């Protein structure tokens, strides 16, 4: 978690854990042909298995780009006036 003060208001940056937000969305792209695995929520293993199978079917395709998307949220902290407003709203 990162804390910073921007324009005299304190904010905290952290992972978004609200609602149905996944911890991460993972996928793999072949650098030879551009084929991509299906994105998966919270699991890297399906992309790893996909890359191994892809190379098995295409022995010259051995380089991949692994993608990991994560979700962040900025929330008011300290004496930030939005903190009190959000506490009243909930
Ligand atoms: Zn390929």
PDB file of the backbone (N, CA, C, O) and the ligand in Angstrom, with CONECT records:
HET     ZN  A 101       1
ATOM      1  N   UNK A   1       0.847  -1.179   0.000  1.00  0.00           N
ATOM      2  CA  UNK A   1       0.000   0.000   0.000  1.00  0.00           C
ATOM      3  C   UNK A   1       0.890   1.239   0.000  1.00  0.00           C
ATOM      4  O   UNK A   1       1.888   1.293   0.719  1.00  0.00           O
ATOM      5  N   UNK A   2       0.533   2.214  -0.794  1.00  0.00           N
ATOM      6  CA  UNK A   2       1.311   3.434  -0.931  1.00  0.00           C
ATOM      7  C   UNK A   2       0.488   4.598  -0.421  1.00  0.00           C
ATOM      8  O   UNK A   2      -0.703   4.705  -0.714  1.00  0.00           O
ATOM      9  N   UNK A   3       1.128   5.475   0.346  1.00  0.00           N
ATOM     10  CA  UNK A   3       0.450   6.674   0.819  1.00  0.00           C
ATOM     11  C   UNK A   3       1.164   7.880   0.251  1.00  0.00           C
ATOM     12  O   UNK A   3       2.392   7.908   0.173  1.00  0.00           O
ATOM     13  N   UNK A   4       0.397   8.868  -0.141  1.00  0.00           N
ATOM     14  CA  UNK A   4       1.015  10.095  -0.628  1.00  0.00           C
ATOM     15  C   UNK A   4       0.084  11.267  -0.358  1.00  0.00           C
ATOM     16  O   UNK A   4      -1.115  11.099  -0.136  1.00  0.00           O
ATOM     17  N   UNK A   5       0.672  12.458  -0.382  1.00  0.00           N
ATOM     18  CA  UNK A   5      -0.115  13.675  -0.206  1.00  0.00           C
ATOM     19  C   UNK A   5      -0.051  14.449  -1.510  1.00  0.00           C
ATOM     20  O   UNK A   5       1.019  14.873  -1.946  1.00  0.00           O
ATOM     21  N   UNK A   6      -1.214  14.625  -2.127  1.00  0.00           N
ATOM     22  CA  UNK A   6      -1.303  15.330  -3.397  1.00  0.00           C
ATOM     23  C   UNK A   6      -2.246  16.502  -3.216  1.00  0.00           C
ATOM     24  O   UNK A   6      -3.380  16.327  -2.770  1.00  0.00           O
ATOM     25  N   UNK A   7      -1.793  17.677  -3.555  1.00  0.00           N
ATOM     26  CA  UNK A   7      -2.538  18.930  -3.386  1.00  0.00           C
ATOM     27  C   UNK A   7      -3.178  19.006  -1.997  1.00  0.00           C
ATOM     28  O   UNK A   7      -4.374  19.266  -1.861  1.00  0.00           O
ATOM     29  N   UNK A   8      -2.370  18.776  -0.991  1.00  0.00           N
ATOM     30  CA  UNK A   8      -2.742  18.959   0.408  1.00  0.00           C
ATOM     31  C   UNK A   8      -3.809  18.000   0.908  1.00  0.00           C
ATOM     32  O   UNK A   8      -4.373  18.230   1.978  1.00  0.00           O
ATOM     33  N   UNK A   9      -4.108  16.928   0.169  1.00  0.00           N
ATOM     34  CA  UNK A   9      -5.046  15.912   0.652  1.00  0.00           C
ATOM     35  C   UNK A   9      -4.320  14.572   0.660  1.00  0.00           C
ATOM     36  O   UNK A   9      -3.564  14.263  -0.261  1.00  0.00           O
ATOM     37  N   UNK A  10      -4.550  13.788   1.693  1.00  0.00           N
ATOM     38  CA  UNK A  10      -3.859  12.512   1.822  1.00  0.00           C
ATOM     39  C   UNK A  10      -4.702  11.394   1.207  1.00  0.00           C
ATOM     40  O   UNK A  10      -5.900  11.279   1.464  1.00  0.00           O
ATOM     41  N   UNK A  11      -4.045  10.584   0.394  1.00  0.00           N
ATOM     42  CA  UNK A  11      -4.714   9.473  -0.285  1.00  0.00           C
ATOM     43  C   UNK A  11      -3.903   8.211  -0.084  1.00  0.00           C
ATOM     44  O   UNK A  11      -2.691   8.273   0.120  1.00  0.00           O
ATOM     45  N   UNK A  12      -4.557   7.077  -0.140  1.00  0.00           N
ATOM     46  CA  UNK A  12      -3.891   5.788  -0.035  1.00  0.00           C
ATOM     47  C   UNK A  12      -4.181   4.983  -1.297  1.00  0.00           C
ATOM     48  O   UNK A  12      -5.321   4.918  -1.757  1.00  0.00           O
ATOM     49  N   UNK A  13      -3.141   4.373  -1.846  1.00  0.00           N
ATOM     50  CA  UNK A  13      -3.292   3.537  -3.033  1.00  0.00           C
ATOM     51  C   UNK A  13      -3.099   2.086  -2.621  1.00  0.00           C
ATOM     52  O   UNK A  13      -2.106   1.733  -1.986  1.00  0.00           O
ATOM     53  N   UNK A  14      -4.068   1.250  -2.992  1.00  0.00           N
ATOM     54  CA  UNK A  14      -3.954  -0.164  -2.652  1.00  0.00           C
ATOM     55  C   UNK A  14      -4.713  -1.009  -3.651  1.00  0.00           C
ATOM     56  O   UNK A  14      -5.359  -0.490  -4.561  1.00  0.00           O
ATOM     57  N   UNK A  15      -4.631  -2.298  -3.476  1.00  0.00           N
ATOM     58  CA  UNK A  15      -5.343  -3.222  -4.349  1.00  0.00           C
ATOM     59  C   UNK A  15      -6.849  -3.068  -4.140  1.00  0.00           C
ATOM     60  O   UNK A  15      -7.315  -2.924  -3.010  1.00  0.00           O
ATOM     61  N   UNK A  16      -7.600  -3.101  -5.234  1.00  0.00           N
ATOM     62  CA  UNK A  16      -9.050  -2.991  -5.151  1.00  0.00           C
ATOM     63  C   UNK A  16      -9.610  -4.363  -4.777  1.00  0.00           C
ATOM     64  O   UNK A  16      -9.477  -5.325  -5.533  1.00  0.00           O
ATOM     65  N   UNK A  17     -10.225  -4.439  -3.623  1.00  0.00           N
ATOM     66  CA  UNK A  17     -10.759  -5.717  -3.155  1.00  0.00           C
ATOM     67  C   UNK A  17     -12.280  -5.709  -3.134  1.00  0.00           C
ATOM     68  O   UNK A  17     -12.902  -6.626  -2.600  1.00  0.00           O
ATOM     69  N   UNK A  18     -12.875  -4.682  -3.710  1.00  0.00           N
ATOM     70  CA  UNK A  18     -14.323  -4.555  -3.631  1.00  0.00           C
ATOM     71  C   UNK A  18     -15.070  -5.368  -4.675  1.00  0.00           C
ATOM     72  O   UNK A  18     -14.561  -5.645  -5.761  1.00  0.00           O
ATOM     73  N   UNK A  19     -16.276  -5.735  -4.318  1.00  0.00           N
ATOM     74  CA  UNK A  19     -17.177  -6.391  -5.256  1.00  0.00           C
ATOM     75  C   UNK A  19     -16.615  -7.645  -5.881  1.00  0.00           C
ATOM     76  O   UNK A  19     -16.023  -8.482  -5.200  1.00  0.00           O
ATOM     77  N   UNK A  20     -16.802  -7.769  -7.179  1.00  0.00           N
ATOM     78  CA  UNK A  20     -16.344  -8.950  -7.914  1.00  0.00           C
ATOM     79  C   UNK A  20     -14.974  -8.736  -8.544  1.00  0.00           C
ATOM     80  O   UNK A  20     -14.581  -9.501  -9.426  1.00  0.00           O
ATOM     81  N   UNK A  21     -14.251  -7.730  -8.119  1.00  0.00           N
ATOM     82  CA  UNK A  21     -12.946  -7.429  -8.702  1.00  0.00           C
ATOM     83  C   UNK A  21     -11.990  -8.589  -8.476  1.00  0.00           C
ATOM     84  O   UNK A  21     -11.738  -8.972  -7.333  1.00  0.00           O
ATOM     85  N   UNK A  22     -11.443  -9.165  -9.577  1.00  0.00           N
ATOM     86  CA  UNK A  22     -10.500 -10.276  -9.390  1.00  0.00           C
ATOM     87  C   UNK A  22      -9.156  -9.771  -8.861  1.00  0.00           C
ATOM     88  O   UNK A  22      -8.807  -8.602  -9.027  1.00  0.00           O
ATOM     89  N   UNK A  23      -8.421 -10.663  -8.231  1.00  0.00           N
ATOM     90  CA  UNK A  23      -7.079 -10.299  -7.764  1.00  0.00           C
ATOM     91  C   UNK A  23      -6.189  -9.991  -8.971  1.00  0.00           C
ATOM     92  O   UNK A  23      -5.338  -9.103  -8.924  1.00  0.00           O
ATOM     93  N   UNK A  24      -6.403 -10.743 -10.048  1.00  0.00           N
ATOM     94  CA  UNK A  24      -5.643 -10.505 -11.274  1.00  0.00           C
ATOM     95  C   UNK A  24      -6.293 -11.219 -12.441  1.00  0.00           C
ATOM     96  O   UNK A  24      -6.997 -12.213 -12.257  1.00  0.00           O
ATOM     97  N   UNK A  25      -6.056 -10.709 -13.650  1.00  0.00           N
ATOM     98  CA  UNK A  25      -6.488 -11.376 -14.874  1.00  0.00           C
ATOM     99  C   UNK A  25      -5.212 -11.720 -15.633  1.00  0.00           C
ATOM    100  O   UNK A  25      -4.403 -10.843 -15.935  1.00  0.00           O
ATOM    101  N   UNK A  26      -5.039 -13.000 -15.938  1.00  0.00           N
ATOM    102  CA  UNK A  26      -3.793 -13.474 -16.535  1.00  0.00           C
ATOM    103  C   UNK A  26      -4.046 -14.032 -17.927  1.00  0.00           C
ATOM    104  O   UNK A  26      -5.074 -14.661 -18.180  1.00  0.00           O
ATOM    105  N   UNK A  27      -3.091 -13.794 -18.831  1.00  0.00           N
ATOM    106  CA  UNK A  27      -3.140 -14.377 -20.167  1.00  0.00           C
ATOM    107  C   UNK A  27      -1.716 -14.430 -20.708  1.00  0.00           C
ATOM    108  O   UNK A  27      -0.804 -13.811 -20.161  1.00  0.00           O
ATOM    109  N   UNK A  28      -1.543 -15.187 -21.799  1.00  0.00           N
ATOM    110  CA  UNK A  28      -0.240 -15.377 -22.425  1.00  0.00           C
ATOM    111  C   UNK A  28      -0.390 -15.164 -23.919  1.00  0.00           C
ATOM    112  O   UNK A  28      -1.372 -15.611 -24.513  1.00  0.00           O
ATOM    113  N   UNK A  29       0.578 -14.481 -24.542  1.00  0.00           N
ATOM    114  CA  UNK A  29       0.564 -14.234 -25.979  1.00  0.00           C
ATOM    115  C   UNK A  29       1.841 -14.815 -26.580  1.00  0.00           C
ATOM    116  O   UNK A  29       2.938 -14.600 -26.063  1.00  0.00           O
ATOM    117  N   UNK A  30       1.685 -15.557 -27.679  1.00  0.00           N
ATOM    118  CA  UNK A  30       2.841 -16.099 -28.397  1.00  0.00           C
ATOM    119  C   UNK A  30       3.513 -14.962 -29.166  1.00  0.00           C
ATOM    120  O   UNK A  30       2.844 -14.230 -29.895  1.00  0.00           O
ATOM    121  N   UNK A  31       4.828 -14.808 -29.010  1.00  0.00           N
ATOM    122  CA  UNK A  31       5.555 -13.741 -29.677  1.00  0.00           C
ATOM    123  C   UNK A  31       5.841 -14.080 -31.141  1.00  0.00           C
ATOM    124  O   UNK A  31       6.244 -13.206 -31.910  1.00  0.00           O
ATOM    125  N   UNK A  32       5.635 -15.334 -31.531  1.00  0.00           N
ATOM    126  CA  UNK A  32       5.884 -15.725 -32.922  1.00  0.00           C
ATOM    127  C   UNK A  32       4.677 -15.488 -33.809  1.00  0.00           C
ATOM    128  O   UNK A  32       4.824 -14.984 -34.923  1.00  0.00           O
ATOM    129  N   UNK A  33       3.476 -15.844 -33.338  1.00  0.00           N
ATOM    130  CA  UNK A  33       2.295 -15.766 -34.198  1.00  0.00           C
ATOM    131  C   UNK A  33       1.179 -14.904 -33.629  1.00  0.00           C
ATOM    132  O   UNK A  33       0.196 -14.646 -34.323  1.00  0.00           O
ATOM    133  N   UNK A  34       1.302 -14.454 -32.393  1.00  0.00           N
ATOM    134  CA  UNK A  34       0.287 -13.594 -31.800  1.00  0.00           C
ATOM    135  C   UNK A  34      -0.899 -14.328 -31.205  1.00  0.00           C
ATOM    136  O   UNK A  34      -1.815 -13.692 -30.684  1.00  0.00           O
ATOM    137  N   UNK A  35      -0.901 -15.658 -31.270  1.00  0.00           N
ATOM    138  CA  UNK A  35      -1.996 -16.406 -30.649  1.00  0.00           C
ATOM    139  C   UNK A  35      -1.989 -16.134 -29.143  1.00  0.00           C
ATOM    140  O   UNK A  35      -0.934 -15.944 -28.538  1.00  0.00           O
ATOM    141  N   UNK A  36      -3.180 -16.119 -28.554  1.00  0.00           N
ATOM    142  CA  UNK A  36      -3.272 -15.785 -27.131  1.00  0.00           C
ATOM    143  C   UNK A  36      -4.143 -16.793 -26.394  1.00  0.00           C
ATOM    144  O   UNK A  36      -5.103 -17.336 -26.941  1.00  0.00           O
ATOM    145  N   UNK A  37      -3.784 -17.025 -25.154  1.00  0.00           N
ATOM    146  CA  UNK A  37      -4.603 -17.877 -24.301  1.00  0.00           C
ATOM    147  C   UNK A  37      -5.845 -17.102 -23.883  1.00  0.00           C
ATOM    148  O   UNK A  37      -5.870 -15.874 -23.956  1.00  0.00           O
ATOM    149  N   UNK A  38      -6.854 -17.807 -23.453  1.00  0.00           N
ATOM    150  CA  UNK A  38      -8.030 -17.144 -22.886  1.00  0.00           C
ATOM    151  C   UNK A  38      -7.630 -16.523 -21.551  1.00  0.00           C
ATOM    152  O   UNK A  38      -6.895 -17.139 -20.780  1.00  0.00           O
ATOM    153  N   UNK A  39      -8.102 -15.316 -21.272  1.00  0.00           N
ATOM    154  CA  UNK A  39      -7.786 -14.723 -19.971  1.00  0.00           C
ATOM    155  C   UNK A  39      -8.463 -15.490 -18.838  1.00  0.00           C
ATOM    156  O   UNK A  39      -9.585 -15.975 -18.982  1.00  0.00           O
ATOM    157  N   UNK A  40      -7.770 -15.589 -17.719  1.00  0.00           N
ATOM    158  CA  UNK A  40      -8.335 -16.272 -16.557  1.00  0.00           C
ATOM    159  C   UNK A  40      -8.258 -15.348 -15.345  1.00  0.00           C
ATOM    160  O   UNK A  40      -7.332 -14.549 -15.207  1.00  0.00           O
ATOM    161  N   UNK A  41      -9.237 -15.477 -14.487  1.00  0.00           N
ATOM    162  CA  UNK A  41      -9.267 -14.686 -13.262  1.00  0.00           C
ATOM    163  C   UNK A  41      -8.559 -15.440 -12.146  1.00  0.00           C
ATOM    164  O   UNK A  41      -8.921 -16.571 -11.824  1.00  0.00           O
ATOM    165  N   UNK A  42      -7.561 -14.815 -11.565  1.00  0.00           N
ATOM    166  CA  UNK A  42      -6.882 -15.289 -10.353  1.00  0.00           C
ATOM    167  C   UNK A  42      -6.045 -16.553 -10.528  1.00  0.00           C
ATOM    168  O   UNK A  42      -5.526 -17.073  -9.541  1.00  0.00           O
ATOM    169  N   UNK A  43      -5.896 -17.064 -11.745  1.00  0.00           N
ATOM    170  CA  UNK A  43      -5.108 -18.279 -11.935  1.00  0.00           C
ATOM    171  C   UNK A  43      -4.135 -18.110 -13.093  1.00  0.00           C
ATOM    172  O   UNK A  43      -4.528 -17.767 -14.208  1.00  0.00           O
ATOM    173  N   UNK A  44      -2.854 -18.357 -12.811  1.00  0.00           N
ATOM    174  CA  UNK A  44      -1.835 -18.280 -13.856  1.00  0.00           C
ATOM    175  C   UNK A  44      -1.609 -19.620 -14.546  1.00  0.00           C
ATOM    176  O   UNK A  44      -1.157 -19.664 -15.691  1.00  0.00           O
ATOM    177  N   UNK A  45      -1.918 -20.698 -13.863  1.00  0.00           N
ATOM    178  CA  UNK A  45      -1.610 -22.031 -14.382  1.00  0.00           C
ATOM    179  C   UNK A  45      -2.218 -22.306 -15.762  1.00  0.00           C
ATOM    180  O   UNK A  45      -1.521 -22.863 -16.610  1.00  0.00           O
ATOM    181  N   UNK A  46      -3.484 -21.944 -16.034  1.00  0.00           N
ATOM    182  CA  UNK A  46      -4.026 -22.225 -17.374  1.00  0.00           C
ATOM    183  C   UNK A  46      -3.199 -21.579 -18.492  1.00  0.00           C
ATOM    184  O   UNK A  46      -3.047 -22.182 -19.555  1.00  0.00           O
ATOM    185  N   UNK A  47      -2.670 -20.391 -18.285  1.00  0.00           N
ATOM    186  CA  UNK A  47      -1.838 -19.740 -19.294  1.00  0.00           C
ATOM    187  C   UNK A  47      -0.506 -20.459 -19.469  1.00  0.00           C
ATOM    188  O   UNK A  47       0.003 -20.575 -20.584  1.00  0.00           O
ATOM    189  N   UNK A  48       0.053 -20.937 -18.370  1.00  0.00           N
ATOM    190  CA  UNK A  48       1.315 -21.681 -18.451  1.00  0.00           C
ATOM    191  C   UNK A  48       1.114 -22.987 -19.229  1.00  0.00           C
ATOM    192  O   UNK A  48       1.940 -23.354 -20.065  1.00  0.00           O
ATOM    193  N   UNK A  49       0.023 -23.671 -18.947  1.00  0.00           N
ATOM    194  CA  UNK A  49      -0.275 -24.922 -19.646  1.00  0.00           C
ATOM    195  C   UNK A  49      -0.526 -24.637 -21.122  1.00  0.00           C
ATOM    196  O   UNK A  49      -0.086 -25.389 -21.992  1.00  0.00           O
ATOM    197  N   UNK A  50      -1.239 -23.542 -21.397  1.00  0.00           N
ATOM    198  CA  UNK A  50      -1.508 -23.163 -22.794  1.00  0.00           C
ATOM    199  C   UNK A  50      -0.190 -22.936 -23.544  1.00  0.00           C
ATOM    200  O   UNK A  50      -0.045 -23.402 -24.674  1.00  0.00           O
ATOM    201  N   UNK A  51       0.767 -22.234 -22.941  1.00  0.00           N
ATOM    202  CA  UNK A  51       2.059 -21.959 -23.592  1.00  0.00           C
ATOM    203  C   UNK A  51       2.805 -23.259 -23.884  1.00  0.00           C
ATOM    204  O   UNK A  51       3.377 -23.416 -24.963  1.00  0.00           O
ATOM    205  N   UNK A  52       2.803 -24.172 -22.949  1.00  0.00           N
ATOM    206  CA  UNK A  52       3.492 -25.456 -23.164  1.00  0.00           C
ATOM    207  C   UNK A  52       2.833 -26.242 -24.298  1.00  0.00           C
ATOM    208  O   UNK A  52       3.518 -26.814 -25.146  1.00  0.00           O
ATOM    209  N   UNK A  53       1.501 -26.264 -24.306  1.00  0.00           N
ATOM    210  CA  UNK A  53       0.791 -26.975 -25.376  1.00  0.00           C
ATOM    211  C   UNK A  53       1.027 -26.289 -26.722  1.00  0.00           C
ATOM    212  O   UNK A  53       1.190 -26.959 -27.742  1.00  0.00           O
ATOM    213  N   UNK A  54       1.046 -24.953 -26.723  1.00  0.00           N
ATOM    214  CA  UNK A  54       1.256 -24.202 -27.969  1.00  0.00           C
ATOM    215  C   UNK A  54       2.627 -24.527 -28.557  1.00  0.00           C
ATOM    216  O   UNK A  54       2.750 -24.722 -29.766  1.00  0.00           O
ATOM    217  N   UNK A  55       3.645 -24.585 -27.723  1.00  0.00           N
ATOM    218  CA  UNK A  55       4.977 -24.953 -28.210  1.00  0.00           C
ATOM    219  C   UNK A  55       4.993 -26.406 -28.665  1.00  0.00           C
ATOM    220  O   UNK A  55       5.673 -26.743 -29.635  1.00  0.00           O
ATOM    221  N   UNK A  56       4.249 -27.272 -27.975  1.00  0.00           N
ATOM    222  CA  UNK A  56       4.173 -28.670 -28.385  1.00  0.00           C
ATOM    223  C   UNK A  56       3.603 -28.812 -29.791  1.00  0.00           C
ATOM    224  O   UNK A  56       4.042 -29.666 -30.561  1.00  0.00           O
ATOM    225  N   UNK A  57       2.624 -27.973 -30.124  1.00  0.00           N
ATOM    226  CA  UNK A  57       2.013 -28.008 -31.456  1.00  0.00           C
ATOM    227  C   UNK A  57       2.819 -27.225 -32.487  1.00  0.00           C
ATOM    228  O   UNK A  57       2.738 -27.497 -33.685  1.00  0.00           O
ATOM    229  N   UNK A  58       3.597 -26.249 -32.016  1.00  0.00           N
ATOM    230  CA  UNK A  58       4.389 -25.371 -32.898  1.00  0.00           C
ATOM    231  C   UNK A  58       5.800 -25.263 -32.313  1.00  0.00           C
ATOM    232  O   UNK A  58       6.100 -24.268 -31.653  1.00  0.00           O
ATOM    233  N   UNK A  59       6.664 -26.238 -32.529  1.00  0.00           N
ATOM    234  CA  UNK A  59       7.962 -26.288 -31.831  1.00  0.00           C
ATOM    235  C   UNK A  59       8.835 -25.044 -32.012  1.00  0.00           C
ATOM    236  O   UNK A  59       9.725 -24.810 -31.195  1.00  0.00           O
ATOM    237  N   UNK A  60       8.611 -24.248 -33.044  1.00  0.00           N
ATOM    238  CA  UNK A  60       9.414 -23.035 -33.227  1.00  0.00           C
ATOM    239  C   UNK A  60       8.901 -21.846 -32.426  1.00  0.00           C
ATOM    240  O   UNK A  60       9.569 -20.814 -32.356  1.00  0.00           O
ATOM    241  N   UNK A  61       7.731 -21.977 -31.824  1.00  0.00           N
ATOM    242  CA  UNK A  61       7.128 -20.869 -31.060  1.00  0.00           C
ATOM    243  C   UNK A  61       7.468 -21.053 -29.585  1.00  0.00           C
ATOM    244  O   UNK A  61       6.801 -21.803 -28.872  1.00  0.00           O
ATOM    245  N   UNK A  62       8.513 -20.359 -29.138  1.00  0.00           N
ATOM    246  CA  UNK A  62       8.993 -20.593 -27.770  1.00  0.00           C
ATOM    247  C   UNK A  62       9.050 -19.348 -26.899  1.00  0.00           C
ATOM    248  O   UNK A  62       9.409 -19.424 -25.724  1.00  0.00           O
ATOM    249  N   UNK A  63       8.696 -18.199 -27.473  1.00  0.00           N
ATOM    250  CA  UNK A  63       8.720 -16.978 -26.653  1.00  0.00           C
ATOM    251  C   UNK A  63       7.284 -16.491 -26.440  1.00  0.00           C
ATOM    252  O   UNK A  63       6.470 -16.473 -27.364  1.00  0.00           O
ATOM    253  N   UNK A  64       7.004 -16.106 -25.219  1.00  0.00           N
ATOM    254  CA  UNK A  64       5.656 -15.675 -24.858  1.00  0.00           C
ATOM    255  C   UNK A  64       5.708 -14.411 -24.017  1.00  0.00           C
ATOM    256  O   UNK A  64       6.678 -14.149 -23.306  1.00  0.00           O
ATOM    257  N   UNK A  65       4.651 -13.648 -24.120  1.00  0.00           N
ATOM    258  CA  UNK A  65       4.491 -12.480 -23.244  1.00  0.00           C
ATOM    259  C   UNK A  65       3.378 -12.815 -22.261  1.00  0.00           C
ATOM    260  O   UNK A  65       2.240 -13.070 -22.655  1.00  0.00           O
ATOM    261  N   UNK A  66       3.716 -12.810 -20.995  1.00  0.00           N
ATOM    262  CA  UNK A  66       2.717 -13.063 -19.950  1.00  0.00           C
ATOM    263  C   UNK A  66       2.120 -11.727 -19.533  1.00  0.00           C
ATOM    264  O   UNK A  66       2.834 -10.769 -19.233  1.00  0.00           O
ATOM    265  N   UNK A  67       0.804 -11.689 -19.522  1.00  0.00           N
ATOM    266  CA  UNK A  67       0.107 -10.466 -19.109  1.00  0.00           C
ATOM    267  C   UNK A  67      -0.542 -10.696 -17.755  1.00  0.00           C
ATOM    268  O   UNK A  67      -1.160 -11.733 -17.516  1.00  0.00           O
ATOM    269  N   UNK A  68      -0.395  -9.728 -16.886  1.00  0.00           N
ATOM    270  CA  UNK A  68      -1.061  -9.766 -15.579  1.00  0.00           C
ATOM    271  C   UNK A  68      -1.670  -8.395 -15.331  1.00  0.00           C
ATOM    272  O   UNK A  68      -0.956  -7.398 -15.224  1.00  0.00           O
ATOM    273  N   UNK A  69      -2.975  -8.352 -15.241  1.00  0.00           N
ATOM    274  CA  UNK A  69      -3.663  -7.106 -14.952  1.00  0.00           C
ATOM    275  C   UNK A  69      -4.139  -7.154 -13.507  1.00  0.00           C
ATOM    276  O   UNK A  69      -4.756  -8.127 -13.073  1.00  0.00           O
ATOM    277  N   UNK A  70      -3.845  -6.098 -12.777  1.00  0.00           N
ATOM    278  CA  UNK A  70      -4.321  -6.008 -11.398  1.00  0.00           C
ATOM    279  C   UNK A  70      -5.123  -4.716 -11.262  1.00  0.00           C
ATOM    280  O   UNK A  70      -5.003  -3.810 -12.086  1.00  0.00           O
ATOM    281  N   UNK A  71      -5.917  -4.645 -10.242  1.00  0.00           N
ATOM    282  CA  UNK A  71      -6.831  -3.521 -10.061  1.00  0.00           C
ATOM    283  C   UNK A  71      -6.484  -2.786  -8.776  1.00  0.00           C
ATOM    284  O   UNK A  71      -6.282  -3.393  -7.725  1.00  0.00           O
ATOM    285  N   UNK A  72      -6.420  -1.479  -8.885  1.00  0.00           N
ATOM    286  CA  UNK A  72      -6.048  -0.637  -7.748  1.00  0.00           C
ATOM    287  C   UNK A  72      -7.200   0.312  -7.416  1.00  0.00           C
ATOM    288  O   UNK A  72      -8.068   0.582  -8.246  1.00  0.00           O
ATOM    289  N   UNK A  73      -7.179   0.797  -6.207  1.00  0.00           N
ATOM    290  CA  UNK A  73      -8.167   1.798  -5.787  1.00  0.00           C
ATOM    291  C   UNK A  73      -7.455   2.843  -4.931  1.00  0.00           C
ATOM    292  O   UNK A  73      -6.613   2.523  -4.092  1.00  0.00           O
ATOM    293  N   UNK A  74      -7.817   4.090  -5.166  1.00  0.00           N
ATOM    294  CA  UNK A  74      -7.311   5.190  -4.346  1.00  0.00           C
ATOM    295  C   UNK A  74      -8.414   5.575  -3.374  1.00  0.00           C
ATOM    296  O   UNK A  74      -9.554   5.807  -3.778  1.00  0.00           O
ATOM    297  N   UNK A  75      -8.075   5.642  -2.094  1.00  0.00           N
ATOM    298  CA  UNK A  75      -9.059   6.003  -1.082  1.00  0.00           C
ATOM    299  C   UNK A  75      -8.521   7.148  -0.233  1.00  0.00           C
ATOM    300  O   UNK A  75      -7.309   7.283  -0.060  1.00  0.00           O
ATOM    301  N   UNK A  76      -9.420   7.969   0.295  1.00  0.00           N
ATOM    302  CA  UNK A  76      -8.973   9.069   1.142  1.00  0.00           C
ATOM    303  C   UNK A  76      -8.427   8.541   2.466  1.00  0.00           C
ATOM    304  O   UNK A  76      -8.927   7.549   2.996  1.00  0.00           O
ATOM    305  N   UNK A  77      -7.428   9.190   2.985  1.00  0.00           N
ATOM    306  CA  UNK A  77      -6.801   8.772   4.245  1.00  0.00           C
ATOM    307  C   UNK A  77      -6.522  10.000   5.095  1.00  0.00           C
ATOM    308  O   UNK A  77      -6.646  11.138   4.642  1.00  0.00           O
ATOM    309  N   UNK A  78      -6.146   9.741   6.332  1.00  0.00           N
ATOM    310  CA  UNK A  78      -5.763  10.828   7.233  1.00  0.00           C
ATOM    311  C   UNK A  78      -6.871  11.848   7.388  1.00  0.00           C
ATOM    312  O   UNK A  78      -8.018  11.495   7.664  1.00  0.00           O
ATOM    313  N   UNK A  79      -6.523  13.128   7.209  1.00  0.00           N
ATOM    314  CA  UNK A  79      -7.521  14.190   7.378  1.00  0.00           C
ATOM    315  C   UNK A  79      -8.141  14.619   6.046  1.00  0.00           C
ATOM    316  O   UNK A  79      -8.684  15.718   5.941  1.00  0.00           O
ATOM    317  N   UNK A  80      -8.065  13.772   5.049  1.00  0.00           N
ATOM    318  CA  UNK A  80      -8.691  14.068   3.753  1.00  0.00           C
ATOM    319  C   UNK A  80     -10.199  14.243   3.962  1.00  0.00           C
ATOM    320  O   UNK A  80     -10.839  13.353   4.523  1.00  0.00           O
ATOM    321  N   UNK A  81     -10.785  15.368   3.525  1.00  0.00           N
ATOM    322  CA  UNK A  81     -12.221  15.603   3.753  1.00  0.00           C
ATOM    323  C   UNK A  81     -13.130  14.564   3.079  1.00  0.00           C
ATOM    324  O   UNK A  81     -14.257  14.360   3.532  1.00  0.00           O
ATOM    325  N   UNK A  82     -12.672  13.912   2.021  1.00  0.00           N
ATOM    326  CA  UNK A  82     -13.492  12.880   1.370  1.00  0.00           C
ATOM    327  C   UNK A  82     -13.674  11.661   2.273  1.00  0.00           C
ATOM    328  O   UNK A  82     -14.657  10.931   2.144  1.00  0.00           O
ATOM    329  N   UNK A  83     -12.736  11.445   3.177  1.00  0.00           N
ATOM    330  CA  UNK A  83     -12.829  10.284   4.070  1.00  0.00           C
ATOM    331  C   UNK A  83     -14.089  10.378   4.932  1.00  0.00           C
ATOM    332  O   UNK A  83     -14.825   9.402   5.082  1.00  0.00           O
ATOM    333  N   UNK A  84     -14.323  11.552   5.487  1.00  0.00           N
ATOM    334  CA  UNK A  84     -15.505  11.739   6.332  1.00  0.00           C
ATOM    335  C   UNK A  84     -16.785  11.670   5.498  1.00  0.00           C
ATOM    336  O   UNK A  84     -17.785  11.100   5.935  1.00  0.00           O
ATOM    337  N   UNK A  85     -16.750  12.254   4.291  1.00  0.00           N
ATOM    338  CA  UNK A  85     -17.942  12.220   3.423  1.00  0.00           C
ATOM    339  C   UNK A  85     -18.315  10.783   3.068  1.00  0.00           C
ATOM    340  O   UNK A  85     -19.494  10.431   3.060  1.00  0.00           O
ATOM    341  N   UNK A  86     -17.312   9.953   2.773  1.00  0.00           N
ATOM    342  CA  UNK A  86     -17.591   8.563   2.401  1.00  0.00           C
ATOM    343  C   UNK A  86     -18.068   7.760   3.609  1.00  0.00           C
ATOM    344  O   UNK A  86     -18.887   6.853   3.463  1.00  0.00           O
ATOM    345  N   UNK A  87     -17.567   8.083   4.794  1.00  0.00           N
ATOM    346  CA  UNK A  87     -18.008   7.388   6.005  1.00  0.00           C
ATOM    347  C   UNK A  87     -19.469   7.707   6.295  1.00  0.00           C
ATOM    348  O   UNK A  87     -20.212   6.845   6.765  1.00  0.00           O
ATOM    349  N   UNK A  88     -19.886   8.944   6.018  1.00  0.00           N
ATOM    350  CA  UNK A  88     -21.276   9.332   6.235  1.00  0.00           C
ATOM    351  C   UNK A  88     -22.201   8.689   5.217  1.00  0.00           C
ATOM    352  O   UNK A  88     -23.349   8.367   5.522  1.00  0.00           O
ATOM    353  N   UNK A  89     -21.685   8.502   3.983  1.00  0.00           N
ATOM    354  CA  UNK A  89     -22.506   7.943   2.906  1.00  0.00           C
ATOM    355  C   UNK A  89     -22.768   6.454   3.114  1.00  0.00           C
ATOM    356  O   UNK A  89     -23.780   5.933   2.647  1.00  0.00           O
ATOM    357  N   UNK A  90     -21.868   5.770   3.809  1.00  0.00           N
ATOM    358  CA  UNK A  90     -22.048   4.302   3.975  1.00  0.00           C
ATOM    359  C   UNK A  90     -22.711   3.939   5.273  1.00  0.00           C
ATOM    360  O   UNK A  90     -22.926   2.759   5.548  1.00  0.00           O
TER     361      UNK A  90
HETATM  362 ZN    ZN A 101       2.614 -19.197 -31.832  1.00  0.00          ZN
END
